[in-house]
């Protein structure tokens, strides 16, 4: 009977040691999981910030494009105005002296 009790006690201690080791491994894995979750949250925040920065840069570029398009439109309008006035200035008959045009 004493031998059976010793054997039972030894098995109980062995199982208790296995259980303690498993609990320790579980706590280590839970801690690692918490760290990973923190890392993931940090990366999400960084990604959100990066997206905001990208969106702002894109908006700035779009504004610059709009400004340049408006400037091109202004220049085209000025060119059209100058081109409309230019034929009179470049017409050889228009550049002659008015007195020469009246002389026979």
N, CA, C and O atoms as CSV, one atom per row, in Angstrom:
chain,resi,resn,atom,element,x,y,z
A,1,UNK,N,N,0.834,-1.194,0.000
A,1,UNK,CA,C,0.000,0.000,0.000
A,1,UNK,C,C,0.874,1.253,0.000
A,1,UNK,O,O,0.581,2.207,-0.721
A,2,UNK,N,N,1.927,1.263,0.786
A,2,UNK,CA,C,2.811,2.421,0.854
A,2,UNK,C,C,3.491,2.655,-0.484
A,2,UNK,O,O,3.696,3.801,-0.886
A,3,UNK,N,N,3.835,1.595,-1.164
A,3,UNK,CA,C,4.485,1.727,-2.475
A,3,UNK,C,C,3.519,2.334,-3.475
A,3,UNK,O,O,3.910,3.168,-4.292
A,4,UNK,N,N,2.260,1.921,-3.417
A,4,UNK,CA,C,1.241,2.471,-4.335
A,4,UNK,C,C,1.035,3.946,-4.032
A,4,UNK,O,O,0.911,4.762,-4.945
A,5,UNK,N,N,0.999,4.287,-2.746
A,5,UNK,CA,C,0.822,5.696,-2.365
A,5,UNK,C,C,2.009,6.534,-2.825
A,5,UNK,O,O,1.829,7.654,-3.303
A,6,UNK,N,N,3.221,5.998,-2.684
A,6,UNK,CA,C,4.414,6.724,-3.146
A,6,UNK,C,C,4.352,6.912,-4.659
A,6,UNK,O,O,4.659,7.986,-5.177
A,7,UNK,N,N,3.948,5.850,-5.359
A,7,UNK,CA,C,3.833,5.923,-6.813
A,7,UNK,C,C,2.776,6.956,-7.201
A,7,UNK,O,O,2.986,7.769,-8.101
A,8,UNK,N,N,1.649,6.911,-6.512
A,8,UNK,CA,C,0.581,7.875,-6.783
A,8,UNK,C,C,1.055,9.302,-6.504
A,8,UNK,O,O,0.775,10.218,-7.277
A,9,UNK,N,N,1.760,9.479,-5.418
A,9,UNK,CA,C,2.289,10.788,-5.048
A,9,UNK,C,C,3.301,11.271,-6.095
A,9,UNK,O,O,3.294,12.442,-6.473
A,10,UNK,N,N,4.162,10.372,-6.556
A,10,UNK,CA,C,5.167,10.724,-7.567
A,10,UNK,C,C,4.479,11.126,-8.870
A,10,UNK,O,O,4.884,12.088,-9.523
A,11,UNK,N,N,3.425,10.374,-9.247
A,11,UNK,CA,C,2.697,10.724,-10.467
A,11,UNK,C,C,2.005,12.077,-10.315
A,11,UNK,O,O,1.984,12.882,-11.246
A,12,UNK,N,N,1.445,12.313,-9.147
A,12,UNK,CA,C,0.783,13.598,-8.897
A,12,UNK,C,C,1.778,14.746,-9.000
A,12,UNK,O,O,1.475,15.786,-9.585
A,13,UNK,N,N,2.957,14.558,-8.436
A,13,UNK,CA,C,3.990,15.600,-8.526
A,13,UNK,C,C,4.429,15.806,-9.973
A,13,UNK,O,O,4.668,16.933,-10.407
A,14,UNK,N,N,4.531,14.709,-10.707
A,14,UNK,CA,C,4.933,14.823,-12.114
A,14,UNK,C,C,3.875,15.584,-12.904
A,14,UNK,O,O,4.196,16.468,-13.698
A,15,UNK,N,N,2.611,15.231,-12.679
A,15,UNK,CA,C,1.528,15.935,-13.379
A,15,UNK,C,C,1.473,17.406,-12.947
A,15,UNK,O,O,1.212,18.284,-13.769
A,16,UNK,N,N,1.712,17.668,-11.693
A,16,UNK,CA,C,1.715,19.053,-11.215
A,16,UNK,C,C,2.842,19.837,-11.879
A,16,UNK,O,O,2.660,21.003,-12.227
A,17,UNK,N,N,3.997,19.213,-12.055
A,17,UNK,CA,C,5.119,19.872,-12.725
A,17,UNK,C,C,4.788,20.139,-14.196
A,17,UNK,O,O,5.084,21.212,-14.722
A,18,UNK,N,N,4.168,19.149,-14.853
A,18,UNK,CA,C,3.766,19.326,-16.257
A,18,UNK,C,C,2.748,20.457,-16.354
A,18,UNK,O,O,2.845,21.322,-17.225
A,19,UNK,N,N,1.768,20.439,-15.447
A,19,UNK,CA,C,0.738,21.484,-15.446
A,19,UNK,C,C,1.361,22.862,-15.213
A,19,UNK,O,O,0.995,23.827,-15.885
A,20,UNK,N,N,2.277,22.960,-14.288
A,20,UNK,CA,C,2.940,24.244,-14.000
A,20,UNK,C,C,3.722,24.718,-15.222
A,20,UNK,O,O,3.698,25.903,-15.553
A,21,UNK,N,N,4.411,23.802,-15.888
A,21,UNK,CA,C,5.172,24.151,-17.087
A,21,UNK,C,C,4.223,24.623,-18.197
A,21,UNK,O,O,4.513,25.596,-18.892
A,22,UNK,N,N,3.101,23.937,-18.357
A,22,UNK,CA,C,2.123,24.334,-19.368
A,22,UNK,C,C,1.534,25.711,-19.063
A,22,UNK,O,O,1.322,26.522,-19.964
A,23,UNK,N,N,1.274,25.961,-17.785
A,23,UNK,CA,C,0.752,27.265,-17.381
A,23,UNK,C,C,1.779,28.364,-17.674
A,23,UNK,O,O,1.431,29.452,-18.132
A,24,UNK,N,N,3.026,28.060,-17.404
A,24,UNK,CA,C,4.098,29.021,-17.674
A,24,UNK,C,C,4.202,29.300,-19.173
A,24,UNK,O,O,4.346,30.451,-19.585
A,25,UNK,N,N,4.130,28.248,-19.981
A,25,UNK,CA,C,4.171,28.416,-21.440
A,25,UNK,C,C,2.966,29.225,-21.925
A,25,UNK,O,O,3.092,30.068,-22.813
A,26,UNK,N,N,1.814,28.964,-21.342
A,26,UNK,CA,C,0.603,29.684,-21.709
A,26,UNK,C,C,0.737,31.169,-21.382
A,26,UNK,O,O,0.369,32.020,-22.192
A,27,UNK,N,N,1.257,31.479,-20.208
A,27,UNK,CA,C,1.457,32.889,-19.830
A,27,UNK,C,C,2.448,33.574,-20.774
A,27,UNK,O,O,2.256,34.730,-21.150
A,28,UNK,N,N,3.503,32.856,-21.151
A,28,UNK,CA,C,4.492,33.418,-22.075
A,28,UNK,C,C,3.853,33.690,-23.444
A,28,UNK,O,O,4.109,34.724,-24.062
A,29,UNK,N,N,3.026,32.756,-23.906
A,29,UNK,CA,C,2.347,32.929,-25.197
A,29,UNK,C,C,1.336,34.079,-25.130
A,29,UNK,O,O,1.197,34.843,-26.085
A,30,UNK,N,N,0.640,34.198,-24.012
A,30,UNK,CA,C,-0.308,35.301,-23.850
A,30,UNK,C,C,0.418,36.646,-23.854
A,30,UNK,O,O,-0.052,37.613,-24.453
A,31,UNK,N,N,1.563,36.696,-23.181
A,31,UNK,CA,C,2.352,37.930,-23.176
A,31,UNK,C,C,2.834,38.263,-24.583
A,31,UNK,O,O,2.796,39.422,-24.996
A,32,UNK,N,N,3.280,37.263,-25.309
A,32,UNK,CA,C,3.724,37.466,-26.686
A,32,UNK,C,C,2.555,37.936,-27.560
A,32,UNK,O,O,2.714,38.820,-28.402
A,33,UNK,N,N,1.403,37.343,-27.351
A,33,UNK,CA,C,0.210,37.746,-28.094
A,33,UNK,C,C,-0.138,39.210,-27.808
A,33,UNK,O,O,-0.460,39.959,-28.731
A,34,UNK,N,N,-0.078,39.615,-26.560
A,34,UNK,CA,C,-0.348,41.014,-26.203
A,34,UNK,C,C,0.645,41.952,-26.887
A,34,UNK,O,O,0.265,43.015,-27.379
A,35,UNK,N,N,1.914,41.558,-26.916
A,35,UNK,CA,C,2.924,42.377,-27.597
A,35,UNK,C,C,2.599,42.494,-29.075
A,35,UNK,O,O,2.692,43.578,-29.652
A,36,UNK,N,N,2.220,41.384,-29.687
A,36,UNK,CA,C,1.887,41.386,-31.122
A,36,UNK,C,C,0.667,42.266,-31.384
A,36,UNK,O,O,0.624,43.010,-32.364
A,37,UNK,N,N,-0.329,42.171,-30.488
A,37,UNK,CA,C,-1.518,43.012,-30.650
A,37,UNK,C,C,-1.156,44.488,-30.532
A,37,UNK,O,O,-1.679,45.320,-31.274
A,38,UNK,N,N,-0.260,44.815,-29.598
A,38,UNK,CA,C,0.207,46.198,-29.462
A,38,UNK,C,C,0.945,46.638,-30.722
A,38,UNK,O,O,0.758,47.755,-31.205
A,39,UNK,N,N,1.794,45.740,-31.253
A,39,UNK,CA,C,2.523,46.050,-32.491
A,39,UNK,C,C,1.556,46.289,-33.644
A,39,UNK,O,O,1.736,47.214,-34.436
A,40,UNK,N,N,0.536,45.455,-33.729
A,40,UNK,CA,C,-0.456,45.596,-34.800
A,40,UNK,C,C,-1.187,46.928,-34.668
A,40,UNK,O,O,-1.397,47.624,-35.662
A,41,UNK,N,N,-1.569,47.280,-33.463
A,41,UNK,CA,C,-2.274,48.559,-33.254
A,41,UNK,C,C,-1.368,49.733,-33.618
A,41,UNK,O,O,-1.814,50.697,-34.240
A,42,UNK,N,N,-0.108,49.651,-33.232
A,42,UNK,CA,C,0.850,50.700,-33.567
A,42,UNK,C,C,1.005,50.829,-35.084
A,42,UNK,O,O,1.056,51.936,-35.620
A,43,UNK,N,N,1.080,49.687,-35.766
A,43,UNK,CA,C,1.192,49.705,-37.228
A,43,UNK,C,C,-0.066,50.281,-37.875
A,43,UNK,O,O,0.017,50.994,-38.876
A,44,UNK,N,N,-1.222,49.973,-37.306
A,44,UNK,CA,C,-2.474,50.545,-37.832
A,44,UNK,C,C,-2.459,52.065,-37.706
A,44,UNK,O,O,-2.857,52.779,-38.626
A,45,UNK,N,N,-2.000,52.544,-36.565
A,45,UNK,CA,C,-1.925,53.993,-36.368
A,45,UNK,C,C,-0.947,54.632,-37.346
A,45,UNK,O,O,-1.226,55.680,-37.927
A,46,UNK,N,N,0.211,53.982,-37.519
A,46,UNK,CA,C,1.198,54.500,-38.459
A,46,UNK,C,C,0.660,54.492,-39.884
A,46,UNK,O,O,0.884,55.430,-40.650
A,47,UNK,N,N,-0.048,53.431,-40.227
A,47,UNK,CA,C,-0.636,53.342,-41.566
A,47,UNK,C,C,-1.666,54.439,-41.760
A,47,UNK,O,O,-1.729,55.058,-42.822
A,48,UNK,N,N,-2.472,54.680,-40.740
A,48,UNK,CA,C,-3.457,55.762,-40.815
A,48,UNK,C,C,-2.781,57.100,-41.019
A,48,UNK,O,O,-3.240,57.915,-41.819
A,49,UNK,N,N,-1.695,57.334,-40.304
A,49,UNK,CA,C,-0.951,58.585,-40.454
A,49,UNK,C,C,-0.336,58.685,-41.847
A,49,UNK,O,O,-0.355,59.744,-42.473
A,50,UNK,N,N,0.202,57.581,-42.313
A,50,UNK,CA,C,0.807,57.580,-43.647
A,50,UNK,C,C,-0.247,57.862,-44.713
A,50,UNK,O,O,0.012,58.587,-45.674
A,51,UNK,N,N,-1.429,57.289,-44.540
A,51,UNK,CA,C,-2.517,57.551,-45.493
A,51,UNK,C,C,-2.919,59.022,-45.462
A,51,UNK,O,O,-3.150,59.631,-46.506
A,52,UNK,N,N,-3.001,59.587,-44.263
A,52,UNK,CA,C,-3.360,61.005,-44.155
A,52,UNK,C,C,-2.311,61.869,-44.839
A,52,UNK,O,O,-2.646,62.801,-45.570
A,53,UNK,N,N,-1.053,61.560,-44.601
A,53,UNK,CA,C,0.029,62.321,-45.238
A,53,UNK,C,C,-0.062,62.180,-46.750
A,53,UNK,O,O,0.068,63.164,-47.477
A,54,UNK,N,N,-0.285,60.962,-47.223
A,54,UNK,CA,C,-0.401,60.728,-48.661
A,54,UNK,C,C,-1.585,61.520,-49.235
A,54,UNK,O,O,-1.466,62.142,-50.290
A,55,UNK,N,N,-2.721,61.491,-48.536
A,55,UNK,CA,C,-3.899,62.224,-49.001
A,55,UNK,C,C,-3.630,63.726,-49.060
A,55,UNK,O,O,-4.040,64.399,-50.006
A,56,UNK,N,N,-2.942,64.247,-48.047
A,56,UNK,CA,C,-2.617,65.677,-48.041
A,56,UNK,C,C,-1.677,66.031,-49.183
A,56,UNK,O,O,-1.855,67.055,-49.842
A,57,UNK,N,N,-0.683,65.193,-49.418
A,57,UNK,CA,C,0.242,65.442,-50.528
A,57,UNK,C,C,-0.495,65.391,-51.858
A,57,UNK,O,O,-0.225,66.190,-52.754
A,58,UNK,N,N,-1.411,64.466,-51.983
A,58,UNK,CA,C,-2.205,64.355,-53.205
A,58,UNK,C,C,-3.071,65.595,-53.396
A,58,UNK,O,O,-3.188,66.104,-54.511
A,59,UNK,N,N,-3.670,66.077,-52.331
A,59,UNK,CA,C,-4.478,67.297,-52.411
A,59,UNK,C,C,-3.625,68.489,-52.829
A,59,UNK,O,O,-4.049,69.307,-53.645
A,60,UNK,N,N,-2.416,68.586,-52.264
A,60,UNK,CA,C,-1.520,69.680,-52.643
A,60,UNK,C,C,-1.180,69.607,-54.123
A,60,UNK,O,O,-1.160,70.630,-54.807
A,61,UNK,N,N,-0.913,68.412,-54.617
A,61,UNK,CA,C,-0.586,68.246,-56.033
A,61,UNK,C,C,-1.781,68.613,-56.904
A,61,UNK,O,O,-1.621,69.258,-57.940
A,62,UNK,N,N,-2.980,68.206,-56.488
A,62,UNK,CA,C,-4.179,68.539,-57.257
A,62,UNK,C,C,-4.403,70.048,-57.281
A,62,UNK,O,O,-4.773,70.606,-58.314
A,63,UNK,N,N,-4.179,70.708,-56.146
A,63,UNK,CA,C,-4.304,72.168,-56.113
A,63,UNK,C,C,-3.288,72.817,-57.044
A,63,UNK,O,O,-3.616,73.763,-57.761
A,64,UNK,N,N,-2.072,72.319,-57.037
A,64,UNK,CA,C,-1.025,72.867,-57.910
A,64,UNK,C,C,-1.393,72.666,-59.376
A,64,UNK,O,O,-1.194,73.559,-60.199
A,65,UNK,N,N,-1.926,71.497,-59.697
A,65,UNK,CA,C,-2.362,71.226,-61.073
A,65,UNK,C,C,-3.467,72.200,-61.465
A,65,UNK,O,O,-3.455,72.745,-62.569
A,66,UNK,N,N,-4.421,72.419,-60.563
A,66,UNK,CA,C,-5.505,73.365,-60.850
A,66,UNK,C,C,-4.965,74.774,-61.069
A,66,UNK,O,O,-5.412,75.484,-61.970
A,67,UNK,N,N,-4.000,75.174,-60.240
A,67,UNK,CA,C,-3.384,76.497,-60.404
A,67,UNK,C,C,-2.686,76.599,-61.755
A,67,UNK,O,O,-2.804,77.608,-62.451
A,68,UNK,N,N,-1.957,75.544,-62.121
A,68,UNK,CA,C,-1.246,75.562,-63.397
A,68,UNK,C,C,-2.217,75.564,-64.573
A,68,UNK,O,O,-1.984,76.245,-65.571
A,69,UNK,N,N,-3.297,74.808,-64.457
A,69,UNK,CA,C,-4.298,74.803,-65.520
A,69,UNK,C,C,-4.928,76.186,-65.672
A,69,UNK,O,O,-5.162,76.641,-66.792
A,70,UNK,N,N,-5.200,76.849,-64.564
A,70,UNK,CA,C,-5.766,78.199,-64.613
A,70,UNK,C,C,-4.772,79.158,-65.265
A,70,UNK,O,O,-5.162,80.014,-66.059
A,71,UNK,N,N,-3.504,79.017,-64.934
A,71,UNK,CA,C,-2.471,79.889,-65.522
A,71,UNK,C,C,-2.352,79.638,-67.027
A,71,UNK,O,O,-2.216,80.578,-67.811
A,72,UNK,N,N,-2.404,78.372,-67.421
A,72,UNK,CA,C,-2.354,78.042,-68.850
A,72,UNK,C,C,-3.555,78.664,-69.551
A,72,UNK,O,O,-3.418,79.206,-70.648
A,73,UNK,N,N,-4.721,78.594,-68.935
A,73,UNK,CA,C,-5.917,79.182,-69.525
A,73,UNK,C,C,-5.754,80.694,-69.678
A,73,UNK,O,O,-6.143,81.263,-70.698
A,74,UNK,N,N,-5.181,81.342,-68.666
A,74,UNK,CA,C,-4.910,82.785,-68.751
A,74,UNK,C,C,-3.985,83.088,-69.917
A,74,UNK,O,O,-4.235,84.007,-70.697
A,75,UNK,N,N,-2.919,82.313,-70.033
A,75,UNK,CA,C,-1.956,82.535,-71.105
A,75,UNK,C,C,-2.580,82.291,-72.475
A,75,UNK,O,O,-2.288,83.016,-73.426
A,76,UNK,N,N,-3.432,81.284,-72.583
A,76,UNK,CA,C,-4.115,81.033,-73.852
A,76,UNK,C,C,-5.054,82.186,-74.209
A,76,UNK,O,O,-5.171,82.560,-75.376
A,77,UNK,N,N,-5.707,82.735,-73.217
A,77,UNK,CA,C,-6.588,83.885,-73.454
A,77,UNK,C,C,-5.773,85.087,-73.916
A,77,UNK,O,O,-6.164,85.789,-74.850
A,78,UNK,N,N,-4.640,85.321,-73.259
A,78,UNK,CA,C,-3.766,86.425,-73.673
A,78,UNK,C,C,-3.241,86.202,-75.077
A,78,UNK,O,O,-3.170,87.141,-75.870
A,79,UNK,N,N,-2.875,84.973,-75.392
A,79,UNK,CA,C,-2.379,84.647,-76.723
A,79,UNK,C,C,-3.455,84.885,-77.773
A,79,UNK,O,O,-3.174,85.423,-78.844
A,80,UNK,N,N,-4.690,84.484,-77.469
A,80,UNK,CA,C,-5.796,84.704,-78.402
A,80,UNK,C,C,-6.023,86.196,-78.615
A,80,UNK,O,O,-6.274,86.639,-79.736
A,81,UNK,N,N,-5.933,86.969,-77.531
A,81,UNK,CA,C,-6.109,88.416,-77.639
A,81,UNK,C,C,-5.005,89.020,-78.494
A,81,UNK,O,O,-5.267,89.851,-79.364
A,82,UNK,N,N,-3.784,88.603,-78.247
A,82,UNK,CA,C,-2.653,89.114,-79.022
A,82,UNK,C,C,-2.734,88.659,-80.479
A,82,UNK,O,O,-2.398,89.416,-81.390
A,83,UNK,N,N,-3.180,87.421,-80.693
A,83,UNK,CA,C,-3.303,86.916,-82.064
A,83,UNK,C,C,-4.373,87.668,-82.825
A,83,UNK,O,O,-4.231,87.899,-84.026
A,84,UNK,N,N,-5.438,88.052,-82.152
A,84,UNK,CA,C,-6.500,88.812,-82.814
A,84,UNK,C,C,-6.000,90.192,-83.202
A,84,UNK,O,O,-6.396,90.725,-84.238
A,85,UNK,N,N,-5.135,90.775,-82.384
A,85,UNK,CA,C,-4.592,92.107,-82.670
A,85,UNK,C,C,-3.437,92.013,-83.655
A,85,UNK,O,O,-3.141,92.988,-84.346
A,86,UNK,N,N,-2.794,90.889,-83.731
A,86,UNK,CA,C,-1.594,90.739,-84.549
A,86,UNK,C,C,-1.845,90.852,-86.042
A,86,UNK,O,O,-1.005,91.446,-86.717
A,87,UNK,N,N,-2.927,90.335,-86.621
A,87,UNK,CA,C,-3.076,90.433,-88.078
A,87,UNK,C,C,-3.027,91.876,-88.566
A,87,UNK,O,O,-2.461,92.144,-89.626
A,88,UNK,N,N,-3.584,92.775,-87.845
A,88,UNK,CA,C,-3.537,94.180,-88.262
A,88,UNK,C,C,-2.103,94.681,-88.233
A,88,UNK,O,O,-1.709,95.477,-89.085
A,89,UNK,N,N,-1.336,94.237,-87.285
A,89,UNK,CA,C,0.046,94.696,-87.169
A,89,UNK,C,C,0.948,93.999,-88.173
A,89,UNK,O,O,1.937,94.584,-88.615
A,90,UNK,N,N,0.637,92.778,-88.538
A,90,UNK,CA,C,1.502,92.048,-89.470
A,90,UNK,C,C,1.047,92.158,-90.915
A,90,UNK,O,O,1.760,91.713,-91.815
A,91,UNK,N,N,-0.115,92.735,-91.160
A,91,UNK,CA,C,-0.608,92.925,-92.531
A,91,UNK,C,C,0.271,93.965,-93.217
A,91,UNK,O,O,0.362,95.098,-92.746
A,92,UNK,N,N,0.918,93.599,-94.324
A,92,UNK,CA,C,1.808,94.556,-94.991
A,92,UNK,C,C,1.087,95.839,-95.373
A,92,UNK,O,O,1.684,96.913,-95.307
A,93,UNK,N,N,-0.158,95.763,-95.763
A,93,UNK,CA,C,-0.898,96.970,-96.128
A,93,UNK,C,C,-1.124,97.840,-94.906
A,93,UNK,O,O,-1.140,99.067,-95.006
A,94,UNK,N,N,-1.297,97.214,-93.765
A,94,UNK,CA,C,-1.555,97.974,-92.548
A,94,UNK,C,C,-0.287,98.605,-92.013
A,94,UNK,O,O,-0.359,99.589,-91.277
A,95,UNK,N,N,0.879,98.065,-92.361
A,95,UNK,CA,C,2.136,98.604,-91.834
A,95,UNK,C,C,2.663,99.731,-92.694
A,95,UNK,O,O,3.577,100.441,-92.275
A,96,UNK,N,N,2.114,99.920,-93.891
A,96,UNK,CA,C,2.555,101.006,-94.749
A,96,UNK,C,C,2.105,102.336,-94.162
A,96,UNK,O,O,1.152,102.434,-93.388
A,97,UNK,N,N,2.793,103.272,-94.548
A,97,UNK,CA,C,2.482,104.622,-94.095
A,97,UNK,C,C,1.126,105.030,-94.677
A,97,UNK,O,O,0.894,104.786,-95.861
A,98,UNK,N,N,0.239,105.627,-93.920
A,98,UNK,CA,C,-1.081,106.011,-94.431
A,98,UNK,C,C,-0.973,106.972,-95.609
A,98,UNK,O,O,-1.803,106.946,-96.517
A,99,UNK,N,N,0.043,107.811,-95.591
A,99,UNK,CA,C,0.188,108.757,-96.702
A,99,UNK,C,C,0.532,108.020,-97.986
A,99,UNK,O,O,0.110,108.434,-99.065
A,100,UNK,N,N,1.287,106.943,-97.888
A,100,UNK,CA,C,1.687,106.183,-99.071
A,100,UNK,C,C,0.477,105.472,-99.644
A,100,UNK,O,O,0.378,105.313,-100.860
A,101,UNK,N,N,-0.430,105.047,-98.810
A,101,UNK,CA,C,-1.622,104.377,-99.279
A,101,UNK,C,C,-2.544,105.339,-100.022
A,101,UNK,O,O,-3.321,104.905,-100.873
A,102,UNK,N,N,-2.472,106.672,-99.710
A,102,UNK,CA,C,-3.338,107.659,-100.357
A,102,UNK,C,C,-2.711,108.193,-101.626
A,102,UNK,O,O,-3.427,108.741,-102.464
A,103,UNK,N,N,-1.406,108.060,-101.808
A,103,UNK,CA,C,-0.717,108.594,-102.986
A,103,UNK,C,C,-1.068,107.760,-104.212
A,103,UNK,O,O,-1.184,106.538,-104.124
A,104,UNK,N,N,-1.242,108.442,-105.388
A,104,UNK,CA,C,-1.534,107.712,-106.614
A,104,UNK,C,C,-0.350,107.029,-107.198
A,104,UNK,O,O,-0.463,106.377,-108.236
